[in-house]
Amino acid sequence: MSVKLTPRLMTAVSYVRGGRLLADIGTDHAYLPIYLCEQGRLTPVTAGNGESLCAIASDINKGPVERADQHIADAGLAGSIRTLRTDGLNGLERYDPADIIIFGMGGELIASILAAAPWVNREGRRLILQPMTHAEKLREYLLSAGFAIVGETLSREGERIYQTICAEPAPKDASPVLTPAELAVGQASYRVAHPEQKELYAELIDRTVRAETYARDARRRAGQESPEQDELISSLEALKGGL
């Protein structure tokens, strides 16, 4: 079995570190860990429970775990990738994964999963996250919980633009701060060096401005003021103007 990843899944690959155990949460088909093993990006390491593994592929539902098991077996990787049926990160601490991928969930759900597993905020951990909604809520949580955002990548599939966020525990004396615009669409410093990323970033800003303007105008028609929304829209427009 040879796995080919979609553009949004490919954004995780460059953030995964070799020589460490990976956990793919909400894995569905286990395509990411299979691809990383097939490409040699992951090799067996000793997990916290003593097993020699490349990755843990977990999901809360029975069907995705069964599909993952079948795909892993078809790829000849049953001895390298362990599947686990669990809610979020529950039970994964015994494996002690260093890199943790959570894709395909809302930003608030991802934040709640991380908040329920304080062991992820230890030196040497890396979070690779792709919120389907409310990226601003996830970034806000990460900063408040002592993480620093160390990288971001955008991708497009169909009409949708996806944001992938890489975060690590921040140094104790660090106090990272993001503007309202940066909470919503990420930091320009991760985009401008790559023309295709800059183009997607500008489009993401435009889409966010349109959505926020529509919501603000609806509030105004209902007689409600929205100074925070005004500030966000102005901040987004200024961010785009600086590209």
PyRosetta script that sets phi, psi and omega in degrees:
from pyrosetta import init, pose_from_sequence

init()
pose = pose_from_sequence("MSVKLTPRLMTAVSYVRGGRLLADIGTDHAYLPIYLCEQGRLTPVTAGNGESLCAIASDINKGPVERADQHIADAGLAGSIRTLRTDGLNGLERYDPADIIIFGMGGELIASILAAAPWVNREGRRLILQPMTHAEKLREYLLSAGFAIVGETLSREGERIYQTICAEPAPKDASPVLTPAELAVGQASYRVAHPEQKELYAELIDRTVRAETYARDARRRAGQESPEQDELISSLEALKGGL")
pose.set_psi(1, 126.4)
pose.set_omega(1, 177.1)
pose.set_phi(2, -117.6)
pose.set_psi(2, 119.4)
pose.set_omega(2, -174.7)
pose.set_phi(3, -92.4)
pose.set_psi(3, 136.5)
pose.set_omega(3, 171.7)
pose.set_phi(4, -116.5)
pose.set_psi(4, 125.0)
pose.set_omega(4, -176.1)
pose.set_phi(5, -88.7)
pose.set_psi(5, 149.6)
pose.set_omega(5, 172.9)
pose.set_phi(6, -74.0)
pose.set_psi(6, 162.9)
pose.set_omega(6, -178.5)
pose.set_phi(7, -54.8)
pose.set_psi(7, -40.5)
pose.set_omega(7, -176.9)
pose.set_phi(8, -69.4)
pose.set_psi(8, -35.4)
pose.set_omega(8, 177.0)
pose.set_phi(9, -71.6)
pose.set_psi(9, -33.4)
pose.set_omega(9, -179.8)
pose.set_phi(10, -61.4)
pose.set_psi(10, -25.1)
pose.set_omega(10, -178.3)
pose.set_phi(11, -64.7)
pose.set_psi(11, -19.3)
pose.set_omega(11, 179.3)
pose.set_phi(12, -76.3)
pose.set_psi(12, -27.4)
pose.set_omega(12, -165.8)
pose.set_phi(13, -60.2)
pose.set_psi(13, -45.8)
pose.set_omega(13, -175.1)
pose.set_phi(14, -67.6)
pose.set_psi(14, -18.7)
pose.set_omega(14, -179.4)
pose.set_phi(15, -89.2)
pose.set_psi(15, -14.3)
pose.set_omega(15, -178.8)
pose.set_phi(16, -77.7)
pose.set_psi(16, 131.1)
pose.set_omega(16, -177.2)
pose.set_phi(17, -98.0)
pose.set_psi(17, 138.6)
pose.set_omega(17, 175.8)
pose.set_phi(18, -72.5)
pose.set_psi(18, 159.1)
pose.set_omega(18, 177.0)
pose.set_phi(19, 74.1)
pose.set_psi(19, 16.7)
pose.set_omega(19, 178.8)
pose.set_phi(20, -136.0)
pose.set_psi(20, 157.2)
pose.set_omega(20, 178.6)
pose.set_phi(21, -82.6)
pose.set_psi(21, 132.9)
pose.set_omega(21, 179.6)
pose.set_phi(22, -103.3)
pose.set_psi(22, 143.3)
pose.set_omega(22, 170.0)
pose.set_phi(23, -121.0)
pose.set_psi(23, 124.3)
pose.set_omega(23, 178.1)
pose.set_phi(24, -108.9)
pose.set_psi(24, 106.8)
pose.set_omega(24, -172.6)
pose.set_phi(25, -93.4)
pose.set_psi(25, 131.7)
pose.set_omega(25, -173.6)
pose.set_phi(26, 70.6)
pose.set_psi(26, 44.0)
pose.set_omega(26, -166.9)
pose.set_phi(27, -66.6)
pose.set_psi(27, -28.7)
pose.set_omega(27, -177.5)
pose.set_phi(28, 60.7)
pose.set_psi(28, -94.3)
pose.set_omega(28, -176.0)
pose.set_phi(29, -94.5)
pose.set_psi(29, -2.4)
pose.set_omega(29, -176.1)
pose.set_phi(30, 62.6)
pose.set_psi(30, 24.9)
pose.set_omega(30, -177.9)
pose.set_phi(31, -63.6)
pose.set_psi(31, -40.2)
pose.set_omega(31, -178.0)
pose.set_phi(32, -62.7)
pose.set_psi(32, -54.5)
pose.set_omega(32, -179.8)
pose.set_phi(33, -63.8)
pose.set_psi(33, -33.8)
pose.set_omega(33, 177.4)
pose.set_phi(34, -63.6)
pose.set_psi(34, -47.9)
pose.set_omega(34, 179.8)
pose.set_phi(35, -58.5)
pose.set_psi(35, -46.7)
pose.set_omega(35, -177.4)
pose.set_phi(36, -63.4)
pose.set_psi(36, -35.3)
pose.set_omega(36, 176.1)
pose.set_phi(37, -71.2)
pose.set_psi(37, -43.8)
pose.set_omega(37, -178.9)
pose.set_phi(38, -63.5)
pose.set_psi(38, -32.9)
pose.set_omega(38, -179.6)
pose.set_phi(39, -85.3)
pose.set_psi(39, -2.3)
pose.set_omega(39, -179.9)
pose.set_phi(40, 77.7)
pose.set_psi(40, 9.9)
pose.set_omega(40, 178.3)
pose.set_phi(41, -73.9)
pose.set_psi(41, -27.6)
pose.set_omega(41, 175.9)
pose.set_phi(42, -116.4)
pose.set_psi(42, 135.9)
pose.set_omega(42, 174.4)
pose.set_phi(43, -131.3)
pose.set_psi(43, 156.7)
pose.set_omega(43, -175.6)
pose.set_phi(44, -59.3)
pose.set_psi(44, 136.5)
pose.set_omega(44, 173.4)
pose.set_phi(45, -132.0)
pose.set_psi(45, 166.4)
pose.set_omega(45, 178.8)
pose.set_phi(46, -83.1)
pose.set_psi(46, 115.5)
pose.set_omega(46, 178.8)
pose.set_phi(47, -74.1)
pose.set_psi(47, 169.7)
pose.set_omega(47, -178.4)
pose.set_phi(48, -61.4)
pose.set_psi(48, -25.1)
pose.set_omega(48, 179.5)
pose.set_phi(49, -92.4)
pose.set_psi(49, 5.9)
pose.set_omega(49, 176.0)
pose.set_phi(50, 96.1)
pose.set_psi(50, -10.9)
pose.set_omega(50, 178.5)
pose.set_phi(51, -73.8)
pose.set_psi(51, 153.3)
pose.set_omega(51, 174.0)
pose.set_phi(52, -96.8)
pose.set_psi(52, 109.7)
pose.set_omega(52, -173.0)
pose.set_phi(53, -140.2)
pose.set_psi(53, 155.4)
pose.set_omega(53, 170.3)
pose.set_phi(54, -92.8)
pose.set_psi(54, -37.9)
pose.set_omega(54, -171.9)
pose.set_phi(55, -158.0)
pose.set_psi(55, 157.7)
pose.set_omega(55, 168.7)
pose.set_phi(56, -111.6)
pose.set_psi(56, 131.0)
pose.set_omega(56, 176.8)
pose.set_phi(57, -117.3)
pose.set_psi(57, 113.3)
pose.set_omega(57, -173.8)
pose.set_phi(58, -122.7)
pose.set_psi(58, 155.3)
pose.set_omega(58, 175.1)
pose.set_phi(59, -156.0)
pose.set_psi(59, 154.9)
pose.set_omega(59, -179.1)
pose.set_phi(60, -79.8)
pose.set_psi(60, -22.1)
pose.set_omega(60, -174.5)
pose.set_phi(61, -104.1)
pose.set_psi(61, 149.7)
pose.set_omega(61, -177.3)
pose.set_phi(62, -65.7)
pose.set_psi(62, -44.4)
pose.set_omega(62, -176.5)
pose.set_phi(63, -57.2)
pose.set_psi(63, -51.9)
pose.set_omega(63, 178.4)
pose.set_phi(64, -59.7)
pose.set_psi(64, -36.9)
pose.set_omega(64, 179.0)
pose.set_phi(65, -65.7)
pose.set_psi(65, -40.8)
pose.set_omega(65, 178.3)
pose.set_phi(66, -65.2)
pose.set_psi(66, -41.1)
pose.set_omega(66, 176.6)
pose.set_phi(67, -63.2)
pose.set_psi(67, -42.5)
pose.set_omega(67, 178.6)
pose.set_phi(68, -61.1)
pose.set_psi(68, -43.7)
pose.set_omega(68, 178.7)
pose.set_phi(69, -57.6)
pose.set_psi(69, -43.9)
pose.set_omega(69, -178.4)
pose.set_phi(70, -65.5)
pose.set_psi(70, -44.7)
pose.set_omega(70, -179.8)
pose.set_phi(71, -66.2)
pose.set_psi(71, -38.3)
pose.set_omega(71, 178.3)
pose.set_phi(72, -64.3)
pose.set_psi(72, -42.9)
pose.set_omega(72, 178.1)
pose.set_phi(73, -64.5)
pose.set_psi(73, -42.8)
pose.set_omega(73, 179.1)
pose.set_phi(74, -60.7)
pose.set_psi(74, -31.3)
pose.set_omega(74, 179.8)
pose.set_phi(75, -84.7)
pose.set_psi(75, -2.9)
pose.set_omega(75, -178.6)
pose.set_phi(76, 70.8)
pose.set_psi(76, 30.3)
pose.set_omega(76, -174.7)
pose.set_phi(77, -118.6)
pose.set_psi(77, 20.9)
pose.set_omega(77, -177.0)
pose.set_phi(78, -60.6)
pose.set_psi(78, -27.9)
pose.set_omega(78, 179.5)
pose.set_phi(79, -85.9)
pose.set_psi(79, -6.5)
pose.set_omega(79, -174.9)
pose.set_phi(80, -111.5)
pose.set_psi(80, -26.8)
pose.set_omega(80, -178.6)
pose.set_phi(81, -119.4)
pose.set_psi(81, 120.0)
pose.set_omega(81, 179.8)
pose.set_phi(82, -97.2)
pose.set_psi(82, 128.5)
pose.set_omega(82, 175.1)
pose.set_phi(83, -93.7)
pose.set_psi(83, 153.5)
pose.set_omega(83, -177.2)
pose.set_phi(84, -149.2)
pose.set_psi(84, 128.6)
pose.set_omega(84, 174.6)
pose.set_phi(85, -95.7)
pose.set_psi(85, 111.8)
pose.set_omega(85, -176.8)
pose.set_phi(86, -159.3)
pose.set_psi(86, 164.3)
pose.set_omega(86, 179.2)
pose.set_phi(87, -90.0)
pose.set_psi(87, 113.5)
pose.set_omega(87, 178.6)
pose.set_phi(88, 62.5)
pose.set_psi(88, -126.3)
pose.set_omega(88, -178.1)
pose.set_phi(89, -100.4)
pose.set_psi(89, 9.0)
pose.set_omega(89, -178.8)
pose.set_phi(90, -59.2)
pose.set_psi(90, 126.8)
pose.set_omega(90, 177.4)
pose.set_phi(91, 86.7)
pose.set_psi(91, -11.4)
pose.set_omega(91, -177.5)
pose.set_phi(92, -78.6)
pose.set_psi(92, -15.8)
pose.set_omega(92, -179.2)
pose.set_phi(93, -62.2)
pose.set_psi(93, -26.6)
pose.set_omega(93, -179.3)
pose.set_phi(94, -70.8)
pose.set_psi(94, -19.8)
pose.set_omega(94, 176.0)
pose.set_phi(95, -89.9)
pose.set_psi(95, -20.3)
pose.set_omega(95, 176.7)
pose.set_phi(96, 58.1)
pose.set_psi(96, 55.0)
pose.set_omega(96, 178.4)
pose.set_phi(97, -69.6)
pose.set_psi(97, 144.4)
pose.set_omega(97, 179.4)
pose.set_phi(98, -92.3)
pose.set_psi(98, -39.7)
pose.set_omega(98, 179.2)
pose.set_phi(99, -108.5)
pose.set_psi(99, 130.8)
pose.set_omega(99, -174.9)
pose.set_phi(100, -126.7)
pose.set_psi(100, 120.3)
pose.set_omega(100, 177.7)
pose.set_phi(101, -104.1)
pose.set_psi(101, 130.4)
pose.set_omega(101, 172.1)
pose.set_phi(102, -134.2)
pose.set_psi(102, 104.9)
pose.set_omega(102, 179.0)
pose.set_phi(103, -117.7)
pose.set_psi(103, 160.2)
pose.set_omega(103, 168.6)
pose.set_phi(104, 78.2)
pose.set_psi(104, 21.0)
pose.set_omega(104, 177.7)
pose.set_phi(105, -131.0)
pose.set_psi(105, 162.3)
pose.set_omega(105, 176.0)
pose.set_phi(106, -67.3)
pose.set_psi(106, 152.7)
pose.set_omega(106, -177.7)
pose.set_phi(107, -60.3)
pose.set_psi(107, -37.7)
pose.set_omega(107, 179.9)
pose.set_phi(108, -69.4)
pose.set_psi(108, -35.7)
pose.set_omega(108, 177.1)
pose.set_phi(109, -67.8)
pose.set_psi(109, -42.7)
pose.set_omega(109, 177.2)
pose.set_phi(110, -59.3)
pose.set_psi(110, -43.9)
pose.set_omega(110, 179.1)
pose.set_phi(111, -60.6)
pose.set_psi(111, -40.6)
pose.set_omega(111, -179.7)
pose.set_phi(112, -68.3)
pose.set_psi(112, -35.1)
pose.set_omega(112, 176.9)
pose.set_phi(113, -64.2)
pose.set_psi(113, -44.2)
pose.set_omega(113, 179.8)
pose.set_phi(114, -67.5)
pose.set_psi(114, -40.3)
pose.set_omega(114, -179.2)
pose.set_phi(115, -64.2)
pose.set_psi(115, -28.3)
pose.set_omega(115, -179.8)
pose.set_phi(116, -81.7)
pose.set_psi(116, -2.7)
pose.set_omega(116, -178.4)
pose.set_phi(117, -132.1)
pose.set_psi(117, 73.2)
pose.set_omega(117, -175.9)
pose.set_phi(118, -59.9)
pose.set_psi(118, -17.4)
pose.set_omega(118, 179.3)
pose.set_phi(119, -65.5)
pose.set_psi(119, -15.4)
pose.set_omega(119, -179.5)
pose.set_phi(120, -73.5)
pose.set_psi(120, -18.6)
pose.set_omega(120, -179.4)
pose.set_phi(121, -93.8)
pose.set_psi(121, 61.5)
pose.set_omega(121, 176.3)
pose.set_phi(122, -126.2)
pose.set_psi(122, 152.7)
pose.set_omega(122, -179.2)
pose.set_phi(123, -53.1)
pose.set_psi(123, 135.9)
pose.set_omega(123, 178.6)
pose.set_phi(124, 97.3)
pose.set_psi(124, -11.7)
pose.set_omega(124, 177.8)
pose.set_phi(125, -79.6)
pose.set_psi(125, 154.2)
pose.set_omega(125, 172.2)
pose.set_phi(126, -139.9)
pose.set_psi(126, 130.6)
pose.set_omega(126, 177.9)
pose.set_phi(127, -106.1)
pose.set_psi(127, 131.4)
pose.set_omega(127, 178.4)
pose.set_phi(128, -122.9)
pose.set_psi(128, 107.7)
pose.set_omega(128, -164.1)
pose.set_phi(129, -126.1)
pose.set_psi(129, 143.0)
pose.set_omega(129, 176.3)
pose.set_phi(130, -135.7)
pose.set_psi(130, 92.8)
pose.set_omega(130, -179.6)
pose.set_phi(131, -74.4)
pose.set_psi(131, 133.0)
pose.set_omega(131, 177.6)
pose.set_phi(132, -79.9)
pose.set_psi(132, -26.1)
pose.set_omega(132, 177.5)
pose.set_phi(133, -144.3)
pose.set_psi(133, 162.3)
pose.set_omega(133, 173.2)
pose.set_phi(134, 49.8)
pose.set_psi(134, 52.9)
pose.set_omega(134, 174.8)
pose.set_phi(135, -60.0)
pose.set_psi(135, -32.0)
pose.set_omega(135, -179.2)
pose.set_phi(136, -64.3)
pose.set_psi(136, -36.5)
pose.set_omega(136, 178.8)
pose.set_phi(137, -67.5)
pose.set_psi(137, -36.7)
pose.set_omega(137, 179.1)
pose.set_phi(138, -68.9)
pose.set_psi(138, -45.8)
pose.set_omega(138, 178.8)
pose.set_phi(139, -61.2)
pose.set_psi(139, -42.0)
pose.set_omega(139, 178.7)
pose.set_phi(140, -59.4)
pose.set_psi(140, -43.4)
pose.set_omega(140, 178.7)
pose.set_phi(141, -63.4)
pose.set_psi(141, -47.3)
pose.set_omega(141, -177.0)
pose.set_phi(142, -55.8)
pose.set_psi(142, -46.5)
pose.set_omega(142, -179.1)
pose.set_phi(143, -66.7)
pose.set_psi(143, -39.6)
pose.set_omega(143, -179.1)
pose.set_phi(144, -70.1)
pose.set_psi(144, -25.4)
pose.set_omega(144, -177.4)
pose.set_phi(145, -93.4)
pose.set_psi(145, 6.4)
pose.set_omega(145, 174.3)
pose.set_phi(146, 92.5)
pose.set_psi(146, 20.8)
pose.set_omega(146, 176.2)
pose.set_phi(147, -102.0)
pose.set_psi(147, 155.2)
pose.set_omega(147, 171.1)
pose.set_phi(148, -114.8)
pose.set_psi(148, 139.7)
pose.set_omega(148, 175.3)
pose.set_phi(149, -84.4)
pose.set_psi(149, 119.0)
pose.set_omega(149, -173.3)
pose.set_phi(150, -108.8)
pose.set_psi(150, -4.0)
pose.set_omega(150, 178.2)
pose.set_phi(151, -174.7)
pose.set_psi(151, 151.1)
pose.set_omega(151, 176.4)
pose.set_phi(152, -146.0)
pose.set_psi(152, 146.1)
pose.set_omega(152, 178.3)
pose.set_phi(153, -140.3)
pose.set_psi(153, 139.7)
pose.set_omega(153, 176.2)
pose.set_phi(154, -104.4)
pose.set_psi(154, 151.8)
pose.set_omega(154, 175.4)
pose.set_phi(155, -146.3)
pose.set_psi(155, 158.7)
pose.set_omega(155, 179.0)
pose.set_phi(156, -124.3)
pose.set_psi(156, 133.4)
pose.set_omega(156, 169.7)
pose.set_phi(157, -133.7)
pose.set_psi(157, 117.4)
pose.set_omega(157, -175.0)
pose.set_phi(158, 62.8)
pose.set_psi(158, -128.3)
pose.set_omega(158, -178.8)
pose.set_phi(159, -93.6)
pose.set_psi(159, 1.8)
pose.set_omega(159, -172.7)
pose.set_phi(160, -104.3)
pose.set_psi(160, 142.5)
pose.set_omega(160, 173.8)
pose.set_phi(161, -107.9)
pose.set_psi(161, 128.8)
pose.set_omega(161, -178.4)
pose.set_phi(162, -107.7)
pose.set_psi(162, 142.9)
pose.set_omega(162, 177.8)
pose.set_phi(163, -109.7)
pose.set_psi(163, 122.2)
pose.set_omega(163, 175.3)
pose.set_phi(164, -107.5)
pose.set_psi(164, 128.2)
pose.set_omega(164, -174.8)
pose.set_phi(165, -118.6)
pose.set_psi(165, 129.5)
pose.set_omega(165, 174.8)
pose.set_phi(166, -110.4)
pose.set_psi(166, 126.3)
pose.set_omega(166, -176.6)
pose.set_phi(167, -134.6)
pose.set_psi(167, 150.2)
pose.set_omega(167, 177.8)
pose.set_phi(168, -137.7)
pose.set_psi(168, 157.3)
pose.set_omega(168, 174.8)
pose.set_phi(169, -54.3)
pose.set_psi(169, 131.6)
pose.set_omega(169, -177.6)
pose.set_phi(170, -82.0)
pose.set_psi(170, 150.8)
pose.set_omega(170, 172.6)
pose.set_phi(171, -55.5)
pose.set_psi(171, 149.4)
pose.set_omega(171, -173.7)
pose.set_phi(172, -58.7)
pose.set_psi(172, -32.0)
pose.set_omega(172, -176.7)
pose.set_phi(173, -92.2)
pose.set_psi(173, 4.5)
pose.set_omega(173, -178.4)
pose.set_phi(174, -88.8)
pose.set_psi(174, 141.8)
pose.set_omega(174, 176.6)
pose.set_phi(175, -133.3)
pose.set_psi(175, 73.3)
pose.set_omega(175, -177.6)
pose.set_phi(176, -63.7)
pose.set_psi(176, 138.2)
pose.set_omega(176, -179.4)
pose.set_phi(177, -130.6)
pose.set_psi(177, 134.8)
pose.set_omega(177, 175.9)
pose.set_phi(178, -119.5)
pose.set_psi(178, 147.2)
pose.set_omega(178, 174.4)
pose.set_phi(179, -72.8)
pose.set_psi(179, 166.0)
pose.set_omega(179, 176.0)
pose.set_phi(180, -55.6)
pose.set_psi(180, -37.7)
pose.set_omega(180, 179.2)
pose.set_phi(181, -67.0)
pose.set_psi(181, -41.2)
pose.set_omega(181, -180.0)
pose.set_phi(182, -68.9)
pose.set_psi(182, -32.3)
pose.set_omega(182, 174.2)
pose.set_phi(183, -63.4)
pose.set_psi(183, -36.3)
pose.set_omega(183, -176.2)
pose.set_phi(184, -77.6)
pose.set_psi(184, -41.9)
pose.set_omega(184, -171.6)
pose.set_phi(185, -126.2)
pose.set_psi(185, 1.8)
pose.set_omega(185, 179.0)
pose.set_phi(186, 90.6)
pose.set_psi(186, 177.8)
pose.set_omega(186, -174.2)
pose.set_phi(187, -92.2)
pose.set_psi(187, 137.0)
pose.set_omega(187, -178.9)
pose.set_phi(188, -62.6)
pose.set_psi(188, -28.4)
pose.set_omega(188, -176.5)
pose.set_phi(189, -60.1)
pose.set_psi(189, -23.0)
pose.set_omega(189, 178.9)
pose.set_phi(190, -88.6)
pose.set_psi(190, -2.6)
pose.set_omega(190, -174.2)
pose.set_phi(191, -111.8)
pose.set_psi(191, -42.9)
pose.set_omega(191, -164.2)
pose.set_phi(192, -66.6)
pose.set_psi(192, -20.4)
pose.set_omega(192, -179.3)
pose.set_phi(193, -75.8)
pose.set_psi(193, -13.8)
pose.set_omega(193, -176.8)
pose.set_phi(194, -123.5)
pose.set_psi(194, 113.9)
pose.set_omega(194, -175.3)
pose.set_phi(195, -54.2)
pose.set_psi(195, -41.2)
pose.set_omega(195, -178.3)
pose.set_phi(196, -68.9)
pose.set_psi(196, -32.9)
pose.set_omega(196, 176.8)
pose.set_phi(197, -71.3)
pose.set_psi(197, -38.6)
pose.set_omega(197, 178.4)
pose.set_phi(198, -62.0)
pose.set_psi(198, -41.0)
pose.set_omega(198, 179.6)
pose.set_phi(199, -64.7)
pose.set_psi(199, -44.7)
pose.set_omega(199, 178.1)
pose.set_phi(200, -65.3)
pose.set_psi(200, -37.5)
pose.set_omega(200, -179.3)
pose.set_phi(201, -63.3)
pose.set_psi(201, -44.8)
pose.set_omega(201, 178.6)
pose.set_phi(202, -62.0)
pose.set_psi(202, -40.1)
pose.set_omega(202, 179.0)
pose.set_phi(203, -67.4)
pose.set_psi(203, -39.8)
pose.set_omega(203, 177.6)
pose.set_phi(204, -62.1)
pose.set_psi(204, -41.2)
pose.set_omega(204, 177.4)
pose.set_phi(205, -61.5)
pose.set_psi(205, -46.2)
pose.set_omega(205, 179.7)
pose.set_phi(206, -58.4)
pose.set_psi(206, -44.7)
pose.set_omega(206, -179.0)
pose.set_phi(207, -64.3)
pose.set_psi(207, -40.3)
pose.set_omega(207, -179.1)
pose.set_phi(208, -68.0)
pose.set_psi(208, -40.2)
pose.set_omega(208, 177.1)
pose.set_phi(209, -61.1)
pose.set_psi(209, -43.9)
pose.set_omega(209, 179.8)
pose.set_phi(210, -62.0)
pose.set_psi(210, -43.9)
pose.set_omega(210, -179.1)
pose.set_phi(211, -65.3)
pose.set_psi(211, -43.4)
pose.set_omega(211, -178.9)
pose.set_phi(212, -69.6)
pose.set_psi(212, -36.0)
pose.set_omega(212, 177.8)
pose.set_phi(213, -65.5)
pose.set_psi(213, -42.5)
pose.set_omega(213, 178.0)
pose.set_phi(214, -60.7)
pose.set_psi(214, -45.7)
pose.set_omega(214, -179.2)
pose.set_phi(215, -66.1)
pose.set_psi(215, -40.7)
pose.set_omega(215, 179.1)
pose.set_phi(216, -63.4)
pose.set_psi(216, -45.5)
pose.set_omega(216, -178.6)
pose.set_phi(217, -64.2)
pose.set_psi(217, -35.2)
pose.set_omega(217, 176.9)
pose.set_phi(218, -64.5)
pose.set_psi(218, -39.5)
pose.set_omega(218, 178.0)
pose.set_phi(219, -65.6)
pose.set_psi(219, -40.1)
pose.set_omega(219, -179.7)
pose.set_phi(220, -64.9)
pose.set_psi(220, -38.9)
pose.set_omega(220, 178.2)
pose.set_phi(221, -64.1)
pose.set_psi(221, -26.2)
pose.set_omega(221, 177.7)
pose.set_phi(222, -88.8)
pose.set_psi(222, 5.8)
pose.set_omega(222, 177.2)
pose.set_phi(223, 82.1)
pose.set_psi(223, 19.2)
pose.set_omega(223, -178.5)
pose.set_phi(224, -110.3)
pose.set_psi(224, 134.9)
pose.set_omega(224, 175.5)
pose.set_phi(225, -85.9)
pose.set_psi(225, 153.7)
pose.set_omega(225, -178.5)
pose.set_phi(226, -142.9)
pose.set_psi(226, 68.9)
pose.set_omega(226, -178.1)
pose.set_phi(227, -60.7)
pose.set_psi(227, -33.7)
pose.set_omega(227, 179.1)
pose.set_phi(228, -66.4)
pose.set_psi(228, -36.9)
pose.set_omega(228, 177.6)
pose.set_phi(229, -68.6)
pose.set_psi(229, -39.2)
pose.set_omega(229, 176.1)
pose.set_phi(230, -59.1)
pose.set_psi(230, -44.2)
pose.set_omega(230, -179.7)
pose.set_phi(231, -63.3)
pose.set_psi(231, -41.4)
pose.set_omega(231, -179.4)
pose.set_phi(232, -64.6)
pose.set_psi(232, -44.7)
pose.set_omega(232, -179.7)
pose.set_phi(233, -61.6)
pose.set_psi(233, -45.0)
pose.set_omega(233, 178.6)
pose.set_phi(234, -62.6)
pose.set_psi(234, -40.9)
pose.set_omega(234, 179.8)
pose.set_phi(235, -64.8)
pose.set_psi(235, -40.4)
pose.set_omega(235, 178.3)
pose.set_phi(236, -65.2)
pose.set_psi(236, -43.9)
pose.set_omega(236, 179.8)
pose.set_phi(237, -63.8)
pose.set_psi(237, -38.4)
pose.set_omega(237, 177.8)
pose.set_phi(238, -67.1)
pose.set_psi(238, -37.7)
pose.set_omega(238, 179.3)
pose.set_phi(239, -63.4)
pose.set_psi(239, -44.0)
pose.set_omega(239, 178.3)
pose.set_phi(240, -66.3)
pose.set_psi(240, -38.4)
pose.set_omega(240, -179.9)
pose.set_phi(241, -63.9)
pose.set_psi(241, -22.9)
pose.set_omega(241, 179.6)
pose.set_phi(242, -87.8)
pose.set_psi(242, -3.0)
pose.set_omega(242, -178.2)
pose.set_phi(243, -71.7)
pose.dump_pdb("model.pdb")
